[in-house]
Amino acid sequence: MSGSVHDAAPSPGGRPAGLLEKLMAAIRPEFRAEVLTFEAADPVFGGQVCAVPGCHRVARCRQMCFGHHGRWRREGTPDLADFIATTPSDWNGRRQLASCKVPTCQYASSSKGMCERHHAQWKRSGEAGHASWMASAAPLRPPSPVPPICAIVYCALWCKGRAPFCSGHNGYWRQCLSRMSMQEFTALYEADRSDQEWIDLRNLPAQLRLEVQYVLQSRRDEERARLIPRYVQRTVNALADVGAASFLQHDEEYWAAFGTPAGGQRLSGRRAFVLDSYLRIEALALGHGWDQEYPRDIWRLRTLGIDTDRVAALRFTGITQSWLKQLAKRVSRWRLTTGTGPGSVLQMVSALTHLSGFLASAQITSLAGTDRELLERYLAELHRQYGDRDVRARHIGALGTFLSALRQLKLADDLPTTAMLFPEDYPRRPEPLPRAIAEQIMTQVEAPANLDRWDNPAYQLITLILIRCGLRITDAVRIGDDCIAFDADGSPYLHYYNHKMKRQALVPIDEELHALIKAQLQRNLDRWPAGIPVLFPRPTANLDGARPLSGRTYRGALRRWLERCEIRDEYGLPVHLTPHQWRHTLGTRLINRDVPQHVVQKILDHDSPGMTAHYARLHDTTVRRHWENARKVNIAGDTVTLDPAGQVADAAWAKQRLGRATQALPNGYCGLPIQQSCPHANSCLTCPMLITTAEFLPQHRAQHQQTLQIITAAEARGQTRLAEMNRQVADNLHNIITSLEADPGDNADRPEGTANAG
């Protein structure tokens, strides 16, 4: 390795002392080379073999290597299967380049089938028909002496001028690998190395070259994501152009901008590669973890081993007071290490950043100045800025959490005892709107034809789990490979981890879902025979299969699937759904099927009945609306009226609910207050408190017919008392049936499920 490297003392933009020694100790000999070569079978830098028979290079585009993919495009993108089956494989280091079509000329073809020499002569001759011109005696004769043959082992063309290669190979050498010696370049074209790819690091400064070697070795050892040498080479060339001596010469923001050139153009993962390299070299030089991250004003959660699916960093830069910033960091670290989600901590940091601006305007210079009077002024300012918007409630809630943590951790002895928030300080939140999906939309979503439109069976299975099991998307995509459990009866359950509640959970599943999960597990085993720990592995950058699919990836796939299925709402507009709406839909469906609320709570794994009560509230609202709209009659056939907006409407509804729960009858409901005893012990059809609706007409008709038969038989046997008692029941039934049948809103003959509920 040429050049010298001198470690410098730590300085802004410099490299830390000891980094060179760490790099030299960490990099193995096979990655110390200045030109790194990789076999096609390499798990990180290689890949699947090109689909063209006889080609041994790595498939990079449409199942083909870069060379065959380029030829396919130049030929006008013909049918891919026909092209793969018919195209020759001899391009990749074995194919003879085309020669000039002028007889006796062995220079490489340049244009119009001629070499540069003959093409220039033909142009000077007036561009006559080139085919006839080439066959004539006009073209120049071969040079004397005859030029040497190209140094590439298989190439029989003449060298260009004093170059060791023909014009074709010489141009490629000068364009891509001009820093390689002739011997190194020709070695790449040997028959046993023609399927290799390489990364040339010789144009990098010595320190930066070691750093890139270390990064490439680390990526190879991890085997988590593929790296395409051609794209890495482009990034290496760009690094050489900027003249950086080390990744640590610049900060993270510099490398983020370097990876995304002006205009936002993304160059085949350059930004991801340089940012990843910067973090790796920084961790090697300075260490990683809380000791390294805590002093920073921007915490990178990835370096702390914290899930960064949605929140990549916590920024304390907007908190201008040093004392408040330090308290914010202490509380944030405590909350993160106790398992609080990054999103909640981010909300607290955002609220404290907003508070910091208010404290600066109020000229508060210490925690001792944050008394109750100041908090009331701040609450008034929040109300002025945000009104009743949700952001106001989030800021107040986060501030309350922060104040409680300060006292709990004993971090603020000088915090005034009056600095606290009361329940009245929090804005009243309106009842949340229903989030369940309308059944006419669910009918489209669950249609087998639409479910079959998923282009990935894993995404289809996630959809069914969300619909039938009510999991949160965060939990669904992280289901483990041991996700099936059975009870004593052999019934299957889906086993998963409830990340919000931080506990294991089970939910019953049907046999169809069980079979689909087993099929997904088998697909995983087919790709990773050694097994993987997740049910839904990430489709890219996941060579070992250990990384789960992200919720963001599924949401994007869901959006595209809805567009393909053309699912519309009742107004004919395209539907936008979120995965969490299916959780609300399942809860609402179960409640409306009269599943007890505590059972729904168990299925959804809610922490308290109050979390499930929202679904029960929706059900109660629906039932009450139908009850208010239904025509109610008593045993005399008289209509029982109730003003839904009247003063006693809520109380009457509560009484009716009690009646349904404790005195429900097969053909109506009791209107007697629950505290009062019933004087009609014989039959509710002789009770003046009976209230019934048209939904019970079939029962009334059947009972009326049976009662008439009882009366006829009693009279025939001379049982006058029995006939008299049942005659009153028959008369009451006759009155009820006549009144309900005369109702213009009669719906007794409608299909089941459409009648008004009492």
PAMAR-408515 format. One line per field, with one value per residue (C-alpha): x, y, z; residue number from 1. Coordinates in pm, whole numbers. Each point is the difference from the previous one (the first is absolute). Example, Ala and Ser with C-alpha at 12.3 -4.5 7.8 and 13.67 -1.06 7.14 Angstrom:
# PAMAR-408515
X <- c(1230_137)
Y <- c(-450_344)
Z <- c(780_-66)
doti <- c(1_2)
# end
This chain:
# PAMAR-408515
X <- c(0_147_-14_27_-262_57_-246_-90_-127_-378_-104_-310_-15_307_40_30_324_28_-233_282_109_-359_-44_325_-93_-353_48_84_255_-263_-155_334_44_-24_-215_-258_-143_-316_-131_-351_-91_94_-306_39_186_-128_-346_-201_166_-113_-292_168_129_377_40_152_-18_-236_-359_-54_-295_-300_177_296_347_67_146_-292_-247_171_-14_-368_-72_206_-200_-325_-104_-135_-189_215_-43_88_300_136_-45_160_268_362_191_342_-13_148_374_2_-177_210_-61_-113_275_0_-194_263_178_347_-64_8_-59_-306_-324_-87_-286_-193_181_341_296_82_263_-226_-306_191_118_-355_-129_263_-106_-350_-177_-78_-180_222_-63_115_279_138_-2_191_373_-38_51_345_218_106_279_352_125_-321_-100_29_-300_-206_135_-338_38_-296_15_157_-37_285_116_-89_313_249_-267_26_-365_-235_-210_-296_188_227_-301_-149_332_45_-361_-49_329_275_180_60_314_-25_69_-278_-245_72_-24_-362_-75_148_-248_-15_-56_-243_-297_156_-88_236_37_310_103_338_-118_-99_230_164_-209_-330_94_46_-335_-180_174_-119_-357_-5_139_-263_-281_132_17_-353_-157_-308_-23_152_252_44_369_-78_-205_256_267_-196_-20_373_77_-218_182_331_-124_-88_344_-110_273_-239_-372_50_139_-362_-317_-307_-190_281_-14_-379_27_286_-212_-288_131_-172_-352_-59_138_65_298_-50_21_292_-158_-73_353_188_-223_39_376_18_-186_218_325_-123_-99_340_187_-207_-210_-378_-288_-116_351_45_-354_-114_219_-126_-291_-132_-45_15_-219_151_335_-181_-158_-349_-258_3_-288_-164_227_364_129_-86_104_67_143_-314_22_208_22_286_-169_-322_193_184_-322_-164_288_-13_-371_19_275_-195_-317_176_180_-324_-160_-196_-42_216_-312_-115_345_14_-331_141_313_-216_-215_309_140_-321_17_361_-111_-263_249_243_-268_-101_368_-6_360_-39_-234_-95_-194_-242_-274_-373_-56_249_-161_-339_146_148_-333_-165_264_-60_-372_66_225_-180_-354_-160_236_151_351_-99_-108_320_218_-182_14_373_69_-191_201_324_-91_-100_328_202_-160_14_372_74_166_-143_36_-54_-324_-280_-256_-273_140_-254_-282_-354_-254_-192_303_-37_-247_-308_30_-315_-128_214_-169_-66_300_-159_-16_-344_-120_-53_373_96_-199_232_313_-83_-111_215_64_146_205_152_121_276_330_166_-159_160_-185_-326_52_75_-326_-201_168_-83_-363_-70_227_0_375_175_220_311_-80_-110_320_214_-173_260_50_-145_-334_-241_-127_-270_-238_-108_-261_256_-138_266_94_223_276_156_161_-212_261_-226_-83_339_-136_-68_-350_-214_-296_-209_23_-193_136_38_223_194_67_113_244_147_43_185_228_77_86_243_162_32_203_181_32_169_-310_-65_-151_-281_-312_18_364_97_14_320_326_-65_231_-28_-377_21_-142_-382_-207_-66_-347_88_72_-335_-187_149_-97_-353_-40_103_-230_-302_72_26_-328_-175_-180_-253_-213_-374_69_212_324_324_37_294_43_246_91_-124_-355_-31_60_-294_-207_54_-88_-317_-100_42_-196_-283_-11_-72_341_46_218_247_51_65_246_185_7_136_229_-109_141_-331_-374_10_213_-266_-292_30_-123_-282_-96_-34_-221_-217_-44_-109_-249_-149_-48_-195_-198_-100_-105_-196_-383_-77_-344_-143_-237_-300_159_50_317_255_166_331_162_371_89_-228_106_-47_144_330_-171_-255_281_184_-319_-51_360_-60_-318_184_276_-218_-355_43_-296_-25_-245_75_150_-133_-63_-33_263_247_-66_-373_-133_-218_-369_-55_159_-186_98_153_-262_-252_238_-60_377_85_149_62_94_-50_309_-202_-296_95_-3_-328_-172_126_-106_-341_-65_104_-216_-309_62_26_-331_-181_124_-87_-356_-46_105_-212_300_-161_261_292_-180_-76_362_134_-272_148_344_-146_-174_319_195_-267_29_380_7_-266_183_342_-126_-167_333_109_357_-69_319_-90_32_336_305_155_234_-187_-287_3_128_-212)
Y <- c(0_330_328_71_62_219_-8_340_101_41_326_141_-165_-213_-368_-122_-134_-377_-43_-116_-270_-120_-18_-188_-247_-55_-38_-353_-60_-87_345_182_-18_321_-173_-228_-276_-195_-331_-26_-232_256_39_380_121_-274_-141_-225_-102_164_-185_-12_-357_-16_339_-20_362_137_84_369_108_-209_-329_98_140_361_-100_-210_249_275_-213_-73_373_75_-259_180_-202_-308_-273_-74_-377_-27_227_-201_-326_114_259_-123_8_89_372_-24_-5_-266_162_117_369_91_87_242_-134_114_-314_-51_254_-129_324_11_115_358_129_-120_-333_164_82_361_12_-122_186_331_-85_-88_332_188_-185_152_-276_-221_-328_-141_-367_42_231_-253_-269_223_64_348_-77_43_-308_-152_187_-133_-154_-165_130_-236_-196_126_-118_-143_-376_-72_317_-24_368_238_233_367_207_-63_-128_-363_-61_35_315_-173_-140_303_232_-209_-12_376_72_-233_-138_227_-24_-372_-135_-182_-331_54_101_-296_-235_102_-147_-341_-279_-102_358_133_-37_212_354_241_326_209_204_124_351_60_157_-262_67_12_-316_-186_129_-118_-339_-28_89_-252_-271_79_-12_-332_-149_110_-140_216_189_-35_247_27_63_220_240_-5_88_307_111_-66_213_279_-20_32_307_194_-63_-103_-170_-169_-40_177_306_114_-36_-209_285_41_-365_9_287_-175_-310_200_233_322_-58_-294_-254_-333_-191_-371_10_245_192_-316_-130_313_59_-361_27_318_-161_-313_193_232_-300_-162_320_129_-293_-13_-10_255_121_110_114_173_314_61_233_-245_-355_-259_-278_-258_24_-68_-319_154_-78_285_-100_343_210_13_266_220_362_222_280_214_12_311_-12_-227_-95_-99_-192_-204_-83_-94_-234_-166_-64_-113_-250_-136_-40_-168_-247_-91_-99_312_22_248_173_91_128_201_160_102_149_192_136_106_170_202_74_116_273_118_4_206_259_6_40_-302_-97_-290_-279_194_245_-262_35_-50_358_-48_-329_170_263_-276_-185_322_39_-356_72_315_-180_-329_41_-341_-173_-330_146_209_-310_-181_288_16_-375_-13_289_-178_-316_200_171_-332_-159_285_-62_-377_2_281_207_339_102_362_-73_190_-223_192_-99_-268_-62_-85_-216_316_129_-270_86_-215_-233_-60_-349_-157_-56_-360_-147_-328_-53_-8_-350_80_84_-308_-212_122_-39_-358_-111_-302_150_314_-190_-196_328_20_-47_-131_-282_138_331_-185_-197_318_146_-301_5_369_-58_-319_39_377_33_333_21_35_-334_-174_59_-117_-332_-266_-337_-179_173_-296_-140_-257_-52_-331_-43_50_338_234_340_273_79_347_271_304_274_273_-197_-176_-351_-324_-48_-267_34_-288_-58_-213_-295_199_256_-279_-162_331_60_-348_71_324_-186_-252_277_138_-341_-41_324_-32_-375_71_187_364_159_195_-95_296_72_325_-60_203_64_-312_-279_-197_52_129_347_25_184_362_141_275_-254_-170_332_80_-344_46_331_-158_-300_222_180_-329_-126_334_-18_283_153_70_314_-184_156_-196_-131_83_-246_-28_-338_110_48_-376_-29_235_-189_-333_146_159_-319_-209_243_14_-379_18_-133_103_303_-181_-260_273_154_-333_-51_349_-30_333_98_115_-15_371_-64_-236_221_209_-295_-67_370_-29_-306_168_307_-215_-200_310_166_-300_-18_365_-44_-320_18_-134_-127_-134_-295_216_84_363_171_81_329_138_326_-81_358_11_47_-364_-153_-105_-132_-195_-150_-103_-162_-183_-123_-137_-164_-168_-118_-134_-58_-74_-188_-211_243_341_184_90_370_-40_179_-253_101_-84_-353_-151_-69_-203_-330_-199_149_320_5_99_259_366_65_-216_196_-167_89_-138_-218_-241_-41_-358_-102_182_-175_-342_55_135_-317_-222_199_-41_-376_-7_193_-237_-309_150_84_-350_-146_249_176_343_165_-108_118_337_60_-81_200_316_-102_-64_338_175_-183_92_367_-9_-175_228_315_-113_-122_335_180_158_-65_-370_-192_-345_-151_155_-223_-94_262_300_31_284_-110_66)
Z <- c(0_-104_192_370_264_305_285_132_339_24_-160_-169_-338_73_71_361_134_-20_-297_-229_245_38_-376_-52_273_-129_-377_-113_-280_-262_39_17_-379_-200_-264_163_-219_74_-129_-136_287_267_227_29_-308_-232_-63_-226_-326_-323_-159_-344_-46_20_169_347_102_263_-93_72_-216_-107_82_-219_53_-89_-339_-120_141_-202_-315_61_19_-312_-191_86_309_-181_183_302_0_-372_43_293_-189_-328_82_10_327_-139_79_346_-62_-271_-291_-292_-70_-351_-246_-291_-299_-246_-120_149_281_359_185_228_-157_92_-220_-304_36_-57_219_83_-279_-280_126_-18_-355_-105_135_-204_-315_10_190_-297_64_268_-83_-360_108_246_-269_-244_-22_150_371_143_11_334_173_-22_213_116_348_300_125_298_335_105_-21_-227_-215_-349_-96_-69_273_-28_-54_280_238_115_-84_-294_-10_167_299_22_29_279_184_-20_95_294_125_-129_333_-43_-159_-329_172_255_-269_-226_300_44_-342_63_-55_366_122_-259_236_275_97_172_192_-63_305_-117_-79_365_259_221_311_-186_-190_328_123_-315_28_359_-100_-285_230_264_-254_-129_351_90_-319_44_-329_-345_-137_-376_-76_-300_215_280_-257_-104_362_47_-306_138_335_-180_-187_319_144_350_201_243_61_332_-175_-45_207_-67_-168_-253_-100_-23_-248_-182_-46_-150_-274_-100_-124_234_-248_166_-135_66_378_26_289_198_-58_108_305_107_-51_205_293_-10_-2_274_214_-58_89_288_114_-2_244_254_88_-360_-77_318_-33_-354_-70_-260_125_-278_131_-232_178_329_-131_7_-268_-251_-225_38_222_-111_240_297_-47_301_-214_36_382_59_382_104_331_-178_-266_261_182_-332_-77_343_-21_-364_72_297_-201_-294_226_180_-329_-94_-375_-192_-128_351_95_-322_92_338_-159_-247_284_197_-310_-25_373_-43_-236_246_289_-206_-77_368_100_232_74_242_98_313_-214_-135_260_-41_-110_-286_-99_-20_-229_-214_-14_-114_-271_-119_-17_-201_-246_-46_135_28_-240_110_9_302_193_-99_121_334_46_-80_239_276_-59_16_328_156_-111_154_336_-30_-83_249_-272_94_362_-101_-187_178_169_-182_-339_-81_-240_107_-184_-86_-193_-261_-276_-19_-290_-203_-41_-273_-330_-104_-179_-104_-375_-159_-82_-367_-18_202_-244_-276_212_100_-346_-100_-343_157_259_-287_-150_261_-184_316_206_317_-43_-60_322_197_-129_115_342_41_-101_194_303_49_55_-23_-310_220_164_-320_-198_294_63_77_-163_307_-43_18_330_74_290_152_-274_-276_-104_-148_141_-137_248_-24_209_85_-25_136_314_8_47_-183_-138_-165_-232_-145_-374_-247_-194_-322_168_168_-339_-153_288_-45_-373_83_241_-274_-246_256_43_-377_-16_336_75_333_116_84_312_-169_-195_-237_-92_-163_-380_-61_187_205_-111_324_26_357_-65_5_-256_89_44_-245_-272_55_-4_-339_-131_142_-182_-332_59_64_-327_-190_147_-68_336_27_271_-17_-206_-256_124_49_355_224_286_283_154_344_-132_-31_375_62_-257_174_340_-135_-180_313_216_-253_0_374_98_367_45_224_-274_-257_245_19_-377_-64_304_141_336_149_-74_-76_-308_-132_105_-316_-207_248_-20_-375_38_264_-219_-293_206_160_-338_-126_324_-27_-363_55_58_347_106_327_46_-89_-335_99_-124_270_-91_120_-102_-70_90_301_357_97_-319_157_311_-207_-206_316_138_-329_12_350_-118_-286_228_286_-132_-369_-148_-315_-161_150_296_341_61_377_210_131_363_-24_45_-276_92_-319_86_-264_-335_-128_-276_266_143_-81_20_-302_-290_-336_-357_-350_22_222_-239_-97_370_58_-291_108_360_-110_-202_291_241_-222_-10_381_32_-239_185_343_-106_-140_337_196_154_11_229_-221_-313_161_104_-346_-172_160_-131_-347_-2_100_-269_-256_98_-21_-338_-149_114_-112_-338_-57_59_-332_107_50_-67_123_-346_-74_-19_330_134_-147_249_249_338_304)
doti <- c(1_2_3_4_5_6_7_8_9_10_11_12_13_14_15_16_17_18_19_20_21_22_23_24_25_26_27_28_29_30_31_32_33_34_35_36_37_38_39_40_41_42_43_44_45_46_47_48_49_50_51_52_53_54_55_56_57_58_59_60_61_62_63_64_65_66_67_68_69_70_71_72_73_74_75_76_77_78_79_80_81_82_83_84_85_86_87_88_89_90_91_92_93_94_95_96_97_98_99_100_101_102_103_104_105_106_107_108_109_110_111_112_113_114_115_116_117_118_119_120_121_122_123_124_125_126_127_128_129_130_131_132_133_134_135_136_137_138_139_140_141_142_143_144_145_146_147_148_149_150_151_152_153_154_155_156_157_158_159_160_161_162_163_164_165_166_167_168_169_170_171_172_173_174_175_176_177_178_179_180_181_182_183_184_185_186_187_188_189_190_191_192_193_194_195_196_197_198_199_200_201_202_203_204_205_206_207_208_209_210_211_212_213_214_215_216_217_218_219_220_221_222_223_224_225_226_227_228_229_230_231_232_233_234_235_236_237_238_239_240_241_242_243_244_245_246_247_248_249_250_251_252_253_254_255_256_257_258_259_260_261_262_263_264_265_266_267_268_269_270_271_272_273_274_275_276_277_278_279_280_281_282_283_284_285_286_287_288_289_290_291_292_293_294_295_296_297_298_299_300_301_302_303_304_305_306_307_308_309_310_311_312_313_314_315_316_317_318_319_320_321_322_323_324_325_326_327_328_329_330_331_332_333_334_335_336_337_338_339_340_341_342_343_344_345_346_347_348_349_350_351_352_353_354_355_356_357_358_359_360_361_362_363_364_365_366_367_368_369_370_371_372_373_374_375_376_377_378_379_380_381_382_383_384_385_386_387_388_389_390_391_392_393_394_395_396_397_398_399_400_401_402_403_404_405_406_407_408_409_410_411_412_413_414_415_416_417_418_419_420_421_422_423_424_425_426_427_428_429_430_431_432_433_434_435_436_437_438_439_440_441_442_443_444_445_446_447_448_449_450_451_452_453_454_455_456_457_458_459_460_461_462_463_464_465_466_467_468_469_470_471_472_473_474_475_476_477_478_479_480_481_482_483_484_485_486_487_488_489_490_491_492_493_494_495_496_497_498_499_500_501_502_503_504_505_506_507_508_509_510_511_512_513_514_515_516_517_518_519_520_521_522_523_524_525_526_527_528_529_530_531_532_533_534_535_536_537_538_539_540_541_542_543_544_545_546_547_548_549_550_551_552_553_554_555_556_557_558_559_560_561_562_563_564_565_566_567_568_569_570_571_572_573_574_575_576_577_578_579_580_581_582_583_584_585_586_587_588_589_590_591_592_593_594_595_596_597_598_599_600_601_602_603_604_605_606_607_608_609_610_611_612_613_614_615_616_617_618_619_620_621_622_623_624_625_626_627_628_629_630_631_632_633_634_635_636_637_638_639_640_641_642_643_644_645_646_647_648_649_650_651_652_653_654_655_656_657_658_659_660_661_662_663_664_665_666_667_668_669_670_671_672_673_674_675_676_677_678_679_680_681_682_683_684_685_686_687_688_689_690_691_692_693_694_695_696_697_698_699_700_701_702_703_704_705_706_707_708_709_710_711_712_713_714_715_716_717_718_719_720_721_722_723_724_725_726_727_728_729_730_731_732_733_734_735_736_737_738_739_740_741_742_743_744_745_746_747_748_749_750_751_752_753_754_755_756_757_758)
# end
